[in-house]
Amino acid sequence: MSLLNIPTYEFSTESDVEQKFILPLLTHPSFLGIPTKAVLTKKSLGVLSFVQKSALPKNYIPDYIIFFQGFPICVVEAKAPEVSVQQAIAEARMYGGILNQHFPTGINPVSVVVGCNGKDIVVGPPDSNDYTQFAIPDLVIGSSKLGELRKLVGVERLSAVGERNKRLVSGANYTTPAKRLTPQMFFERVKPNALAPYLNPLYEMFFRAESSSSWIKLMSTQPNYANTIKCSTQCLGRSSVRFLAATARFRPIDVASIH
């Protein structure tokens, strides 16, 4: 009996191994717990152009690729029971290695490859021939073997790899020339906006007030309100001032009366 209580003799084809064993193993919460949306199948992947230039079989597509944070993290290859599990992981390893070649130096998102033939499952890195092998009947809930498998290819491990890749890609530091100035040099070279003293109270009056009456109160607290409106009107134009008033849901200012 298999880990899902499916008799092993039912795994007669590669499709059986894919659908009846690997997919439930990957996604079931009691096993590897990988979200279904993170597992892309052959239908979703399609044949990539680099396959034609590699030693992979013609039109080769891996059975599953697991993505986290937008990166391909794990390649899974299934084979029929009569095919060796070593052949399955060899194809997954070759595909994963080619995928990694399409990323910048030092960023190799595919960190795990898996091969399975319905009798055994092997897990290893994409850049060496090392692998860990598990017999399918040993992968029962609560077993130490399943715990080992989860450490190698469970959702916690793969999601951590995805987070690491995300940090590597976004780790570049970007700056502007102004940020490289000392604070003193910044204030000496970058002059304050001349309109700021006039616009700040104007914006505050519009967006702090909740009604026309509260707006009038705010307006009356501004000592240089008339000068503020006059300067803002001259700098922004009457239409801009009306727009500010309208967006704040207040009655438009009669800017025509401002000289």
C-alpha positions as CSV (number, residue, x, y, z in Angstrom):
1,M,0.0,0.0,0.0
2,S,1.2,3.6,-0.7
3,L,1.1,6.6,1.5
4,L,-2.4,7.4,0.3
5,N,-3.6,3.8,0.6
6,I,-3.5,3.4,-3.1
7,P,-2.3,-0.1,-4.1
8,T,1.1,0.2,-5.7
9,Y,0.1,-2.0,-8.7
10,E,-2.2,0.8,-9.8
11,F,0.9,2.9,-10.8
12,S,1.2,1.3,-14.2
13,T,1.9,4.4,-16.2
14,E,3.7,7.7,-15.8
15,S,0.4,9.5,-15.7
16,D,-0.6,7.3,-12.8
17,V,2.5,8.3,-10.9
18,E,1.9,12.0,-11.7
19,Q,-1.8,12.2,-10.8
20,K,-2.3,9.5,-8.1
21,F,0.9,10.0,-6.2
22,I,3.1,13.0,-6.8
23,L,0.4,15.7,-6.9
24,P,-1.3,14.5,-3.7
25,L,2.1,14.2,-2.1
26,L,3.1,17.8,-3.0
27,T,-0.2,19.5,-2.1
28,H,-1.8,17.6,0.7
29,P,-1.4,19.4,4.1
30,S,-0.5,16.2,5.9
31,F,2.4,15.6,3.5
32,L,4.4,18.4,1.8
33,G,1.7,21.0,2.1
34,I,2.7,23.1,-1.0
35,P,-0.2,25.4,-2.2
36,T,-1.8,24.1,-5.3
37,K,-1.3,27.5,-7.0
38,A,2.4,27.2,-6.6
39,V,2.6,23.9,-8.6
40,L,2.6,24.4,-12.3
41,T,1.8,21.5,-14.6
42,K,2.8,20.6,-18.1
43,K,-0.2,22.4,-19.5
44,S,0.8,25.6,-17.8
45,L,4.5,25.4,-18.7
46,G,4.7,24.5,-22.4
47,V,7.9,23.8,-24.3
48,L,10.6,26.4,-23.7
49,S,13.0,27.3,-26.6
50,F,16.2,26.3,-24.7
51,V,15.0,22.6,-24.6
52,Q,15.7,22.3,-28.3
53,K,19.4,23.2,-27.8
54,S,19.9,20.9,-24.9
55,A,20.4,17.1,-24.3
56,L,16.9,16.8,-23.0
57,P,14.4,14.8,-25.1
58,K,12.7,16.7,-27.9
59,N,9.8,18.8,-26.7
60,Y,10.6,17.9,-23.1
61,I,8.5,19.5,-20.4
62,P,8.9,18.6,-16.7
63,D,5.8,17.2,-15.0
64,Y,5.8,19.9,-12.3
65,I,7.7,23.1,-11.4
66,I,7.1,24.6,-8.0
67,F,7.2,28.4,-7.9
68,F,7.6,30.7,-4.8
69,Q,7.9,34.5,-5.0
70,G,7.8,34.2,-8.8
71,F,10.9,32.0,-8.9
72,P,11.1,28.4,-10.1
73,I,12.3,26.6,-7.0
74,C,11.8,22.9,-7.6
75,V,11.6,20.7,-10.7
76,V,9.7,17.4,-10.4
77,E,9.9,14.6,-13.0
78,A,7.7,11.5,-12.9
79,K,8.4,8.2,-14.7
80,A,6.6,4.9,-15.1
81,P,7.4,2.2,-12.5
82,E,9.6,0.3,-15.0
83,V,11.9,3.4,-15.5
84,S,14.7,4.0,-13.1
85,V,14.2,6.8,-10.6
86,Q,17.7,7.9,-11.4
87,Q,16.7,8.7,-14.9
88,A,13.8,10.8,-13.6
89,I,16.0,13.0,-11.4
90,A,18.7,13.2,-14.1
91,E,16.2,14.9,-16.4
92,A,14.9,17.1,-13.7
93,R,18.4,18.1,-12.8
94,M,19.3,18.9,-16.4
95,Y,16.2,21.1,-16.8
96,G,16.7,22.8,-13.4
97,G,20.3,23.6,-14.4
98,I,19.3,25.1,-17.7
99,L,16.7,27.2,-15.9
100,N,19.3,28.5,-13.5
101,Q,21.5,29.6,-16.4
102,H,18.8,32.1,-17.4
103,F,19.3,34.1,-14.2
104,P,22.1,36.5,-13.2
105,T,25.3,35.2,-11.8
106,G,25.0,34.1,-8.2
107,I,21.2,33.6,-8.4
108,N,20.2,30.0,-8.9
109,P,16.5,29.8,-8.0
110,V,16.1,26.1,-8.7
111,S,17.6,24.5,-5.6
112,V,15.8,21.2,-5.5
113,V,15.0,18.5,-8.1
114,V,12.8,15.5,-7.5
115,G,12.4,12.2,-9.4
116,C,9.8,9.6,-8.8
117,N,8.7,6.3,-10.5
118,G,5.9,5.3,-8.1
119,K,8.1,3.0,-6.2
120,D,10.8,5.3,-5.0
121,I,11.3,9.1,-4.8
122,V,14.7,10.8,-4.9
123,V,15.5,14.4,-3.9
124,G,18.7,16.3,-4.6
125,P,20.4,19.5,-5.7
126,P,20.5,20.5,-9.4
127,D,24.2,20.9,-9.5
128,S,25.5,17.5,-8.3
129,N,24.7,13.8,-8.5
130,D,23.9,13.6,-4.8
131,Y,20.4,12.6,-3.8
132,T,18.4,11.1,-0.9
133,Q,16.2,8.2,-1.8
134,F,12.9,7.2,-0.1
135,A,10.8,4.1,-0.6
136,I,7.1,5.1,-1.2
137,P,5.7,2.6,1.5
138,D,7.8,4.4,4.1
139,L,6.2,7.8,3.6
140,V,3.3,7.5,6.0
141,I,1.9,10.3,8.2
142,G,3.9,10.7,11.3
143,S,6.9,8.7,10.1
144,S,10.5,9.9,10.4
145,K,11.0,9.3,6.7
146,L,8.2,11.7,5.8
147,G,9.7,14.2,8.3
148,E,13.0,14.0,6.4
149,L,11.3,14.5,3.1
150,R,9.5,17.6,4.4
151,K,12.8,19.1,5.5
152,L,14.2,18.6,1.9
153,V,11.2,19.6,-0.2
154,G,8.3,20.7,2.1
155,V,6.5,24.0,1.9
156,E,8.7,25.6,4.6
157,R,11.9,24.8,2.9
158,L,10.8,25.9,-0.6
159,S,9.1,29.1,0.6
160,A,12.3,30.0,2.4
161,V,14.3,29.5,-0.8
162,G,11.8,31.8,-2.6
163,E,12.2,34.5,0.0
164,R,16.0,34.2,-0.2
165,N,15.9,34.6,-4.0
166,K,13.7,37.6,-3.7
167,R,16.1,39.3,-1.3
168,L,19.0,38.5,-3.7
169,V,17.2,40.1,-6.6
170,S,16.0,43.1,-4.7
171,G,19.2,43.5,-2.7
172,A,20.8,46.0,-5.0
173,N,21.1,49.4,-3.4
174,Y,19.8,52.4,-5.4
175,T,20.4,56.0,-4.5
176,T,20.2,59.5,-5.9
177,P,23.0,62.1,-5.9
178,A,21.1,64.2,-3.3
179,K,21.1,61.3,-0.9
180,R,24.8,61.1,-1.0
181,L,25.1,64.6,0.3
182,T,25.6,65.3,4.0
183,P,22.6,67.0,5.7
184,Q,24.3,70.4,5.7
185,M,25.3,70.2,2.1
186,F,21.8,69.0,1.2
187,F,20.2,72.1,2.7
188,E,22.8,74.3,1.2
189,R,22.3,73.0,-2.3
190,V,18.6,72.0,-2.3
191,K,16.6,75.1,-1.6
192,P,13.2,74.9,0.1
193,N,10.2,75.2,-2.2
194,A,9.1,78.9,-2.2
195,L,5.5,78.0,-2.4
196,A,5.5,75.6,0.6
197,P,4.8,78.3,3.3
198,Y,1.7,79.4,1.3
199,L,0.4,76.0,0.2
200,N,0.8,74.1,3.5
201,P,-1.9,76.1,5.4
202,L,-4.1,76.0,2.3
203,Y,-4.0,72.2,2.0
204,E,-4.5,71.9,5.8
205,M,-7.7,74.0,5.6
206,F,-9.1,72.0,2.8
207,F,-8.4,68.5,4.0
208,R,-8.7,68.8,7.8
209,A,-12.1,70.4,7.7
210,E,-15.1,68.0,7.8
211,S,-17.8,70.5,7.0
212,S,-18.2,74.0,5.7
213,S,-18.5,75.4,9.2
214,S,-15.4,73.7,10.5
215,W,-13.6,74.9,7.3
216,I,-14.6,78.5,8.2
217,K,-13.3,78.0,11.7
218,L,-10.0,76.8,10.3
219,M,-9.9,79.6,7.8
220,S,-10.4,82.2,10.6
221,T,-7.4,80.8,12.5
222,Q,-5.0,81.5,9.7
223,P,-3.6,85.0,10.3
224,N,-2.5,85.5,6.7
225,Y,-5.3,83.7,5.0
226,A,-6.1,86.4,2.5
227,N,-2.4,86.6,1.5
228,T,-2.3,82.8,1.2
229,I,-5.3,82.6,-1.1
230,K,-4.0,85.5,-3.1
231,C,-0.5,84.0,-3.5
232,S,-1.9,80.6,-4.3
233,T,-4.2,82.0,-6.9
234,Q,-1.4,83.9,-8.6
235,C,0.9,80.9,-8.6
236,L,-1.6,78.1,-9.3
237,G,-4.3,79.9,-11.1
238,R,-8.0,80.2,-10.2
239,S,-9.0,76.9,-11.8
240,S,-6.5,75.0,-9.5
241,V,-7.8,76.6,-6.4
242,R,-11.4,75.8,-7.4
243,F,-10.3,72.2,-8.0
244,L,-8.8,71.9,-4.5
245,A,-12.0,73.2,-3.1
246,A,-14.1,70.8,-5.1
247,T,-12.1,67.8,-4.2
248,A,-12.3,68.7,-0.5
249,R,-16.1,68.8,-0.9
250,F,-16.4,72.4,0.1
251,R,-18.1,75.3,-1.6
252,P,-15.7,76.8,-4.2
253,I,-13.9,79.9,-3.2
254,D,-15.0,83.1,-5.0
255,V,-11.5,83.7,-6.4
256,A,-12.8,86.3,-8.8
257,S,-13.1,88.6,-5.8
258,I,-9.4,88.2,-4.9
259,H,-7.2,91.0,-6.4
